[in-house]
Amino acid sequence: MDKSATARSRADAAFATPPERGAKGSATMIIADEVKATHEKTARLKALRLAQEAVAAEEAKSAAPAKKKAAPRKKRATA
């Protein structure tokens, strides 16, 4: 019985999850949180950009179109 208990404790020690294994799992969670934050920030900035472009488009429509002066024509050289 003593040998089987010793063998079992050796096996448990060999196949047990190391204590630092939990720290590796938390790194995965940190990375996932960073990815989520990046996606949220990108979506927020995209919404702001689209809103800004919409305001600029409305201002461009409401502004009276500026009249362009015709460029003076070049005189042809007679030969």
Beta strands, then each sheet from edge to edge (+ up, - down):
end
